Amino acid sequence: MDIMDKSPRSIALHILNRIDRDNAFAEPLLDSFLSRGYLDNIHDQRLLTQLVYGTLRMRNHLDWIIHHFYRGRPASMDGMVKNILRTALYQILFMDRIPHFAAVNEAVTLVGKYFPGREGLVNGILRNAIRKMNEIAYPDITTEPALHISVVHSHPLWMVERWIGHLGTEETHALCSGNNGVPPRALRVNALKTTRDEALRHLRDEGYAADPAHYFRDGILLTGPSGPFKTMGLFRAGHIQVQDEASQLISCLVDPKQGDTIADLCCGSGIKATHLAEMMHNTGKIVACDISQKKTGILRELCRRLGTTNIEPIVGDAATDLGAQYHETFDRVLVDAPCSGTGTLRRNPEIKWRLREADIKKCSLLQKNILHSSARYPKKGGALVYSTCSLEREENEDVVREFLRTHHDYVLSDLPSAIDGTMVTGEGFFRTFPHHHGTDGFFGAILKRQ
């Protein structure tokens, strides 16, 4: 699909198709288009962002309506045609400022460009939806609570059913509804270069609606619309880094001290590793390991921008022994394990539509292997911190419980006093939820080696 037509709706369609076709993520695609200056009008930029994320968040709800008015077999409809219908219906149902006729006309124009001859199909479905919206029957919350939540609040049915089993219907309803909210953009202030007060002043001077974060001393929340973060002056200068507030709190669990030797064994592109380096004021040493050489390359670039100098990136598989030279070497070890990501659905709604229930079991098995392998690296008296951005017990509490059953030289340690009490479970684990804390859903546990 070409994007010679650089309108918000055409670009949104291109991004949604890329997400479906390539299992791509929305945020980097969206930032790429916004950074390239395809849309120089701030209103068009906001429309594009809202169309992409809104359509992804409400996809199940939109598909219910499409299936209601489509006389053919839904599975046979071309994916691009379906995305054209989804974006149009999203505008009709959830965007007050766009006239219905404009949403219909743009959709018909797009389908005529890429699928000549199907204009009547798209026009008919959309106009029927506008005329007969009140006739659409949704599953009843009393008799079919899981299906109701799945359709109305747009989550896969299997996901809703498993959450009802763990959390109950009322809590699941609130969680799924909360997942469809627009999260604030969370920033981390780089203590090596500035203070939060200074960063707030600069951001406000640049016209951003910026407030201190609720739970972490170095956090900032952008509560109003903001452009691509890579164009922000403070970002380019390395004074701030985009990072969810709950993710920032994982560094509080690690609780690094100046001069410590630390390992970050699933470091990815290094967001948490650089945060630890900032908290340590570039003292001591951090070995940052990831299985992907590409990601360790991104980490090196991140270190240059942020000015962190005590990080040693290495390529390695954390599920295997990284070598005897690392055994009982570290004061603190962070295992921010690969996971299903179900705690990040507000920010990454595309995960809902590609994740399968079987993936959670696969993640759990990998997490257990990584945590087991990591047990050899902390010194006696040192700490092993396990974390995920998953809401699933199989990836969180169950992994830690099994680890403690088989590693008798480790005990569950208390969380630092810096962690808000509402984030501490009865068992002493760290837990955040989007609908309770306004953050991503994270889990964490501190395991102390005796």
N, C-alpha and C positions, 0 to 999 in steps of 0.2 A: 504493500500500500504506500503510495507516495503522499507527501504532505505539502504539495504545492499550495494548497489552500490552507494558509496559516491562520485559520480562525480557531477560537477556543474549542468549538465542538469538534472540528476535524482533528485537532491535535489530541483531544481527549479520546476520540475513537482510536487513533493510532496507538496511544499509550495503553488503552484497555486491551487492544488486540495483541500487543507485545506481551503484556502480562499473561494473557491466556495462552499464547503460542509458545513463549520462551520461558515460562515460569519466572519472569522478571519481577522485580519489586517496583512499586509505584514511586516511592520517594526519589531514588536516583534518576529515574526516567523523567519525572516531573521537574526536578531541579536542573537537569540537563537542558530541557527545552526552555525553561525560564531564564537560565543563565546565558543561553545563546541569543537572547533578545528576539525570539520569534514574536513575542507579544510585548510591545512597549507601553501599552495602556494598562495601568494598574487594575482597572475593572476587569479587563480581559484576563489578566493573570489570575485574579481571584476567581473568576468564573471557571477557568480551566481547572484550578485546584479543587474547587467545589464539585465540579462534574466528575472528576476522576475518583476522588475519595468518596463522595456521596454515592455514586453508582456502585462502587465496590462494597461499601458498607450495607447498602439496602438491596443487594442483588437478589436475594431470595424473595423479598417482598415484591420487587419489580417483576420477577419471573412468574410469580403467582398470578399477577395481572395479565401478563402476556399469554400465559397458558389458558386463562379464562376466555380470552377473546380470539385466540388463534385456533382455527378449525383443523389444522393439520396436526401431525405428530411433532410435539415440541423438540424432541431430540434430533429431528431432521432439519431444523432451521439452521441456516448458516450462522456461525458464531459472530461474524461481523454484523450481519443484519440484526441479530439479537442485541449486540452492544449498541447499535443505533437506536433500537427501541428502548433499551434500558436507560440510556442517557436522556432521551426525550421524556420518558415517563418520570424519571427522577425530577426533571424540571417542572413537569406538570403537577406532581404530587408534593414536592418538598421545597420548591423555590418560588416564593410569593411574587418576586419582582419580574419574572419572565412571563409574558402573555402566552397563553396556551397556543395561539395560532403561530407564534414565532417558533416555539419548540417543535410543532408539527411541520411547519414549512422547512425548517433547517434539516429535520430528519429525512423528509422526502427528498430534498436536494442531495443529501449525502448518499442515500440509497440509490438515487438515480445516477450518481457519479460512478459508483462501484458495482451496482447490480441493476442495470437498466431493465425495466420491465417489472420490478417489484415495488415500484412507487405506490401502486394501488393497495398492496398488502399492508405496507407500513402506514399509509394514510388511513386505511380502514381501521386497523387495530387502535391507532392513537385516537382517532375521532370517536370510536365506540367507547374507548376508555374514558374520555372526557364526558360523554353523554351519559354513560351508564355506571359511573364510578360507585354510586350509592347502591347498586345492585350486586356488587361483588360480595360474596360470602366468605368470611375468614373463619378458620377453625375456632371453636369455642374454647375460651380459657378454662372453663370449669370442667368440661367433658374431655377435652383434648389439650391439656396444658402444654405439653412438649411441642406438639405440632403448631399450636397457636404462637408460642414464643419463637419457634423456628421460622415461621412465615412472617409474622408481624414485625419481629425484631431481627429478622434476617440473619440466622445462624444455621449451620447444617443440623439436621435433626439428630444425628448420632451424638453431636457435641452437646446439644441441649439435654438430651436424655441422660448422658453420663454426668453432666453438672447437676441435674435434678437429683440424681442418685447420691452425689457427694454433698451438695449444698442445700437441697430442698427447692421447691418450686418458686417460692417468693424471692429467695436470694438469687436464683438463676435468672428470673425475670428482671431483677434490678441490674444484674451483671450484664446481660445481653443488651438491655436498653442503654446502659452506660457505655458499652463498647461502641455504640453508634454516635456518641458525642464527639465533638471536635476537641482534641486535646490541645492544651497550650504548648507552644514550643519551649522546651526546657533547655537551659544553657548551664554550663559549668564555667565558673570563673577560674582562670589560670592564676593561682596564687604566686607563681614565679614572676608574673609580669604586672599584676594589678590587684586591686581590691574589689570586693563586690560593690562598695559604694561608688568607686570611680567608674566601674563598668556600667552601673545603673545610670549614672549621670551622663555618660557618653551616649548610651542607647537612647535615653530620653531626649537628648539634644538632637539626635538623628531622627527623631519622630516616632520612635517605637514606644508602645505601651508596655513598659517593663516593670516588674515587681519582684521583690525578694521571694525566693521559693519558700514553701511552707515548712520543710523538714530538714533541709541541709544548708549549712552556713555558707557554702560557696555557690549555691544555686540561684538561678534567675528564671522567671517565667515571663515569656512574651504573651500577653493576654489579648492582643489585637492582631490584625492581619500583618504579616511580614513577608517580604520577598524572599528569594533564594538566599540561604544563609551564606553561601560562598561569596556573595557580593558585599556582605557586611564588613565595614572597616575593622571592627574589633576582631572579627573572625580571621580575616586575612593577616592581621598583625599577631595572631596567636594569643590574644587576650581571653578568648572564650572558645568553648567547644560545645557542640550540640550533644546533649546527653540527658536522658530522662532522669527525673529526680530520684526515683527508686533505684535506678542503676548507679547513681552517684553514691547512694547509701551503702552499696556493697563494699566500697572502699572503707567505710566506717567499720564494717565487720572485720575486714582485714586489719584495720587499726595499725598502719605502719608507723614505725619509729625511725627517727633519723639514724642512719648508719646500718639499718637492717639489711639482711640479705633475703630477697623475696623472689618467689617464682610465680609467674602467671602462666598456667599450663595450657590454657585454651584462649590465647590472647586475641585472636581475630585480628582486626586492624588496629588494636592497641588503645581503645578508648579508656578502659579501666587501668591498663598498665601506665599510661601517661598520667592519669589522675593520681595513682600511687606515687609516681615520681615527683609530682608537684607537692604532694603532702609531705614527702621526705626531703623537700628542698634540694633535690638532685644529689643527696648523699647516699651512701650505701650502694647497693646493686640490685637490679631487677632483671632476672632472666625471663624473657617473654617468648613463649614457645607456641607455635601453631603448625598444624600439618600442611598449611598452604603457604608456599613460597611467595605467592602473589600478595597475600595478606601481610606477611612480614615486610615486604617491600613498601606497602602502604603505611605500616607502622613507622618505618624509617622516615618517610615523608612527614608523618604526623609529629614525630619527635623534633624534626627540624623546625616546623612551624611553631610548635609550642615551646621549644627551647629546653626540652628534657634531655639530659646527657648521661643518665645512669642506667639506661636500659640496654640490655644485650639481646637482640632478637636472634632466635634460633629456629630452624625448621625441624619439627619432630612430631611423632605420633604420641600424644599423651596417654593413649590406651596401652602403650608398651613401655618397657623400661628404657629411660633416656640415657642410662649409663651410671656406673658406680660412682663416678665423680660427683654426682648430684645427691647420692644417698645421705640422709641425715645432715644436709648442708644448710637448709633454709630456716630462718626464723618464722616465716609465714609463707604459706602456699595457697594460692587462689586457684580453684577449679570452677570457672564460670562455664559450665558444661554446655555443649551443643544440646538444643532442646526443641520441642515442638513450637515454642514461641506463642502459646495461647494467651500469655499475659500481655501481649503487645498488639492485640487485634484492633484497638483504637487507631494506632499508628500504622499498622500493616494489615488492613482488612483483607487483602488478597490471600493471606494465609488461610483464612476460613475456607476458601474454595479449593485449595490444593491439598490441604492436610487430610489424612485418612486415619481412622482410629488405630489401624495397625501400626502407623508411624510412631504412636506413643510408646508402644511396647518396644519397638526398635530403638527409640531414643533411650528408654530406661535401661536396656541391656548395655548400650554404649556407655551411658553415664556410670553404671556400676563398674564397668571395666576401667574407666578412667579414674574413678575415685579409688578403686582398689590399687591401681598402679601408683597413684599419687601418694599413697600412705608411706612410701619409703623415703620421701624427700624431706619432710620436716625434721628438725632437730628434736631431741627429747625436750619437752617443755614448750615446743613450738606449736603453731596452730595451722590447721588445714581448714580452709573456708570453702564450702560448697555452695554454689548458687545457680539458679536458672531464672529465665523469664517465662516460665511455664506455670500454669495453674493446676497442673495435674499431679495428684498424689503419687502416682506411679513414678513420676520423674523427680519427686521431691522427698516427702517424708519417708516413703517406702525405700528409696535409695539409701538414705541416711540410716534408717533403722537396720537394714541388712548389713551395711558397712560396720555399724557398731556391734552387731552380733558376731561378726567374723574378725574384728580387729580389737582385741581386748586391751590394747595399749592406748586406745583413744577413748575419750569421754566427751559428751556434749557440754559445751561451755556456755556460760551466760552471755547474752548480747550486751554490747556497750551501752552505757547510760544515754549516749547521744541518740539512740534509736527510740522513736516515739512509742509509748506504751501500746497504742492501738495497732502497732505493727508486730507485736510479740504474741505468738500463740501460747496456749496453755502448756504446750510441751517445750516451749522455749525456742521455737523457730522464728525466723524473720519471715513475715508474709505481708504483701501489699496487694490491694485490689483496686482496679480502676474506679469502680463505683463507690468505694469507701474513701480512698485517699487521693483520688485525682491523678494518680501516677500509673505507670505500667504495673502489671502484676508480676511481682518478683518473689522468689523464695531464697532463703539463705540459712545456713547453719554453720556454727563454729565448732570444730572438732579439735580438742587439745590432746597432744601426744604426751603421755605420762612417762 
